[in-house]
């Protein structure tokens, strides 16, 4: 199966969960899910909190993380990246997300392609789907559902620190391996695997 590059990103067409006048009296108001822009605003503010960033214990060899209270029931993490560490290729299933670098620099490799959500083990990617971003402190991005990427700290001597938020809270993470233009689904992790 081949995967083609995406055109412009489609708007978020998720239902509006805000309360309206037609709600029965006395019913609990619905909580509106945070949009990508709200997640990005949250991670920007958290990344600018010097006290929060300084509170993260850094390990010289492995990534460290602390769970944060995200907006509107979202899941958020403060993550420390030792030199030379990364995530490997993965996605966040049905969650939208955002992240901002608080210290150091991270590189994001991503695929500008819609992947089938289930029912495959190996895909042949077409040319032109690769994207690369270098994100220094203060920079970040938001992304939609099924965003496939890897995040790396390519520094040889400096930690990086970043803040991430996802909504809904991560139901699963699919991990991939990549050889050339071949992407292979290797593993599906659930929250109990990383908490």
C-alpha positions as CSV (number, residue, x, y, z in Angstrom):
1,X,0.0,0.0,0.0
2,X,1.3,3.5,-0.9
3,X,0.6,6.6,1.1
4,X,0.4,10.0,-0.7
5,X,1.4,13.4,0.7
6,X,-1.3,15.5,2.4
7,X,-2.7,18.6,1.0
8,X,-3.5,21.4,3.5
9,X,-4.6,20.2,6.9
10,X,-8.4,19.8,7.2
11,X,-10.1,21.8,10.0
12,X,-11.0,19.9,13.2
13,X,-14.5,18.6,12.5
14,X,-15.1,17.1,16.0
15,X,-18.4,17.9,17.5
16,X,-18.9,21.0,19.6
17,X,-19.3,19.9,23.2
18,X,-20.2,23.3,24.6
19,X,-23.5,23.5,26.6
20,X,-26.4,25.1,24.8
21,X,-29.9,26.3,25.7
22,X,-31.4,23.0,24.8
23,X,-29.7,21.2,27.6
24,X,-32.2,20.0,30.2
25,X,-32.4,22.2,33.3
26,X,-30.3,20.9,36.1
27,X,-28.1,18.7,33.9
28,X,-24.3,19.0,34.3
29,X,-22.8,21.2,31.6
30,X,-20.6,19.5,29.1
31,X,-16.9,20.2,29.2
32,X,-15.6,21.4,25.9
33,X,-12.5,19.5,24.7
34,X,-9.5,21.7,24.3
35,X,-8.6,22.5,20.7
36,X,-5.1,22.2,19.3
37,X,-4.6,26.0,19.8
38,X,-5.5,25.7,23.5
39,X,-3.1,22.8,24.0
40,X,-0.3,24.8,22.3
41,X,-1.1,27.8,24.5
42,X,-0.9,25.6,27.6
43,X,2.4,24.0,26.6
44,X,3.9,27.4,25.8
45,X,2.9,28.8,29.2
46,X,4.3,25.7,31.0
47,X,7.5,25.8,29.0
48,X,8.0,29.4,30.1
49,X,7.6,28.5,33.8
50,X,11.3,28.5,34.9
51,X,10.4,26.9,38.3
52,X,8.5,24.1,36.7
53,X,11.3,23.4,34.2
54,X,14.0,23.5,37.0
55,X,12.0,21.0,39.0
56,X,12.4,18.2,36.4
57,X,15.1,15.7,37.5
58,X,17.5,15.1,34.6
59,X,19.1,11.7,34.0
60,X,22.4,11.6,32.0
61,X,21.3,8.5,30.1
62,X,17.5,8.1,30.0
63,X,14.6,10.3,29.4
64,X,12.7,11.6,32.5
65,X,9.2,12.8,32.8
66,X,6.6,14.3,35.1
67,X,2.9,14.2,34.5
68,X,1.2,17.6,34.5
69,X,-2.5,18.6,34.8
70,X,-3.5,19.7,31.3
71,X,-6.4,21.9,30.3
72,X,-9.9,20.4,29.8
73,X,-9.0,16.9,30.9
74,X,-6.0,16.6,28.6
75,X,-2.9,14.6,29.4
76,X,0.3,16.6,29.8
77,X,4.0,15.8,30.4
78,X,7.2,17.6,31.2
79,X,10.0,15.6,29.5
80,X,13.8,15.7,29.8
81,X,15.9,14.5,26.9
82,X,19.6,13.6,27.5
83,X,21.9,14.1,24.6
84,X,21.4,11.6,21.8
85,X,18.0,10.3,22.9
86,X,14.7,10.1,20.9
87,X,11.3,8.5,20.7
88,X,11.5,6.4,17.6
89,X,8.7,6.6,15.0
90,X,5.2,6.6,16.7
91,X,1.8,8.2,16.6
92,X,-0.8,9.1,19.3
93,X,-3.8,7.4,17.8
94,X,-7.0,9.5,18.1
95,X,-5.4,12.2,20.2
96,X,-4.5,15.7,19.0
97,X,-1.5,17.3,20.7
98,X,1.0,20.0,21.0
99,X,4.6,20.4,22.3
100,X,7.0,23.2,23.0
101,X,10.7,23.1,23.7
102,X,11.6,24.7,27.1
103,X,15.4,24.2,26.9
104,X,17.9,23.0,24.3
105,X,16.7,21.9,20.9
106,X,14.8,19.0,19.5
107,X,14.4,17.8,15.9
108,X,11.1,16.4,14.7
109,X,10.9,14.1,11.7
110,X,7.3,13.6,10.6
111,X,5.2,12.2,7.7
112,X,2.9,14.5,5.8
113,X,0.6,11.6,4.9
114,X,-2.6,10.1,6.1
115,X,-2.0,6.5,7.2
116,X,-4.7,3.9,7.5
117,X,-5.7,3.8,11.2
118,X,-5.8,0.0,11.5
119,X,-5.5,-3.3,9.7
120,X,-1.9,-3.0,8.3
121,X,1.6,-4.0,9.3
122,X,3.7,-2.6,6.5
123,X,3.3,0.5,4.2
124,X,5.4,1.7,1.3
125,X,5.6,5.5,1.6
126,X,5.7,7.7,-1.5
127,X,8.4,10.2,-2.1
128,X,7.8,13.7,-0.7
129,X,6.1,12.7,2.6
130,X,9.0,13.5,4.9
131,X,9.1,16.7,6.9
132,X,11.9,17.9,9.2
133,X,11.7,20.6,11.9
134,X,14.4,21.9,14.2
135,X,12.8,23.3,17.3
136,X,14.9,25.5,19.6
137,X,13.7,26.7,23.0
138,X,10.5,28.6,22.8
139,X,9.4,26.9,19.6
140,X,6.8,24.1,19.2
141,X,3.8,22.9,17.3
142,X,0.5,21.3,17.4
143,X,-0.7,18.3,15.4
144,X,-3.8,16.4,14.6
145,X,-5.0,12.8,15.1
146,X,-2.8,10.0,13.7
147,X,0.3,12.3,13.4
148,X,3.3,10.0,12.8
149,X,6.6,11.4,13.9
150,X,9.8,10.9,15.8
151,X,11.4,13.4,18.2
152,X,15.2,13.5,18.8
153,X,17.8,15.4,20.9
154,X,20.7,15.3,18.5
155,X,23.0,17.3,20.8
156,X,26.1,15.5,22.0
157,X,26.4,17.5,25.2
158,X,23.2,19.2,26.2
159,X,19.9,18.1,27.6
160,X,16.6,19.3,26.1
161,X,13.4,19.8,28.0
162,X,9.9,19.9,26.5
163,X,6.2,20.1,27.5
164,X,3.6,18.0,25.7
165,X,-0.2,17.8,25.9
166,X,-2.7,15.4,24.3
167,X,-6.5,15.3,24.2
168,X,-8.1,12.9,24.7
169,X,-5.6,11.4,27.1
170,X,-3.5,8.9,25.1
171,X,-5.5,5.7,24.5
172,X,-2.5,4.1,22.9
173,X,0.7,4.8,21.1
174,X,1.6,2.9,18.0
175,X,5.4,2.4,17.5
176,X,6.9,2.0,14.0
177,X,10.2,1.1,12.5
178,X,11.3,2.6,9.2
179,X,13.8,1.4,6.6
180,X,14.0,3.7,3.6
181,X,10.4,4.2,2.4
182,X,9.0,1.2,4.3
183,X,7.1,1.9,7.5
184,X,6.4,-1.1,9.7
185,X,4.0,-1.3,12.7
186,X,6.0,-2.9,15.5
187,X,4.1,-2.5,18.7
188,X,1.0,-1.0,20.2
189,X,1.4,0.4,23.8
190,X,-1.4,1.2,26.2
191,X,-1.3,3.7,29.1
192,X,-0.4,1.0,31.6
193,X,2.8,0.4,29.6
194,X,4.3,3.9,30.3
195,X,2.7,5.1,33.6
